[in-house]
Amino acid sequence: MNFTAGFGPSNSLILTVSCTHVDKAI
């Protein structure tokens, strides 16, 4: 859950994957 990754254009994908993983975990 590294939301700071959203500030990077190339890291936005990592943020999306992280959020998706969290949604599935919940």
N, C-alpha and C positions, 0 to 999 in steps of 0.2 A: 504493500500500500504506500508507494512513494509518489505522492501527488505532485511533488516538485518536478517530476519527470515531464509533466504536462507543459512545462515552459519551453521544452525543446521540441522542434518540429519532428525530428527523427525519433524522439523519445515518446511522442504522443501515442504511438502504437503500443509501447510498453505500458503506458498508463491505461490504455483501453483494455489490454489483456489482463492487467491487474484488477481492474474494476470488474471485468467479466468473471474472473476467478473468484472474487469476493462474492458476487451475486450468486454464483453456483454454490459457494460454500454455505451461504445463508439459506 
